[in-house]
Amino acid sequence: MTLAQIMTLALRQLDEDPEDLSEYDDLFRAYAAEGYAIAMREYVKPRAYRSLYADERGIACLEGQDIRRVIAAEDGEGRSVHFALLPDGRHIRVNARDAEITALCEIDAPPLTDDTDEPRMSEQAHAALADYICYRHLSNGNLAKQSRAQFYYRSFLEQMGRLRAQGFGSVTSFSGLYEATGLR
């Protein structure tokens, strides 16, 4: 579904005329962006590779990129590079100096802005964004509307619970496997 289709679905769920979308456009876009950010950050957790440059002290800057956290890093020859997040949260220290490193990162998804934008998550979960819009819209109303809002919020959370994060269930490291399991 596109953003426009999601907002139209939300209007239908609210028993409003889909022709009135222009009245709700800015508000629904904000709610859709909020719900999408929650879905991506908390449930989908998209991953991508990013190139980082480690200076002569072994410090690579994460600032100004869409990186939420670094999962793994390797040098130009594919060897694993150890890293640690610095206290400022905007840099990592690596055991490579003056080198380009490739990092597997959890990233922020690009926001939904245009009517034709589609969420980067399972198509079955697109309708959950309409539920989130309904939840936010109704939560500002009277007690009956707030009760109805809770239905939409539970529906949103139920759909999000069905999503699997990228890399879910994958083994990222075999370090210490035999010591931990007792296998020899």
Long-range contacts (C-beta under 8 A, 24 or more apart in sequence): 1-118, 1-119, 1-123, 1-126, 1-127, 2-115, 2-116, 2-117, 2-118, 3-29, 3-32, 3-112, 3-113, 3-114, 3-115, 3-116, 3-117, 3-118, 4-115, 4-116, 6-32, 6-119, 6-126, 6-127, 6-129, 6-130, 6-133, 7-32, 7-130, 7-133, 9-127, 9-130, 10-130, 10-131, 10-133, 10-134, 10-137, 13-130, 13-131, 13-134, 13-152, 14-134, 14-137, 14-138, 24-137, 27-137, 28-133, 28-137, 29-112, 29-113, 31-132, 31-133, 31-136, 31-137, 32-112, 32-129, 32-132, 32-133, 33-111, 33-112, 34-132, 34-136, 35-128, 35-129, 35-132, 35-133, 35-136, 35-156, 36-109, 36-111, 36-112, 36-119, 36-129, 37-109, 37-111, 38-132, 38-160, 39-119, 39-121, 39-125, 39-128, 39-129, 39-160, 39-163, 40-108, 40-109, 40-120, 40-121, 41-68, 41-108, 42-160, 43-121, 43-160, 43-161, 43-163, 43-165, 44-109, 44-120, 44-121, 44-163, 44-165, 44-166, 45-106, 45-165, 45-166, 45-167, 46-106, 46-107, 46-109, 46-120, 46-166, 47-71, 47-104, 47-105, 47-106, 47-107, 47-166, 47-167, 48-104, 48-105, 48-107, 49-102, 49-103, 49-104, 49-105, 50-102, 50-103, 50-105, 50-107, 51-100, 51-101, 51-102, 51-103, 52-92, 52-100, 52-101, 52-102, 52-103, 53-99, 53-100, 53-101, 54-94, 54-96, 54-97, 54-98, 54-99, 54-100, 54-101, 55-97, 55-98, 56-97, 56-98, 57-93, 57-97, 58-93, 58-94, 58-95, 58-96, 58-97, 59-86, 59-91, 59-92, 59-93, 59-94, 60-91, 60-92, 60-93, 60-94, 60-101, 60-103, 61-90, 61-91, 62-90, 62-91, 62-92, 63-90, 63-91, 66-107, 66-108, 66-110, 67-103, 67-105, 67-106, 67-107, 67-108, 68-105, 68-106, 68-107, 68-108, 69-105, 69-106, 70-103, 70-104, 70-105, 71-103, 71-104, 71-105, 71-106, 71-167, 71-172, 72-103, 72-104, 72-172, 73-101, 73-102, 73-103, 73-104, 74-101, 74-102, 75-99, 75-100, 75-101, 75-102, 76-100, 76-101, 76-102, 121-163, 122-162, 122-163, 124-159, 124-162, 125-159, 125-160, 125-162, 125-163, 127-159, 128-155, 128-156, 128-159, 128-160, 129-156, 131-155, 131-156, 131-159, 132-156
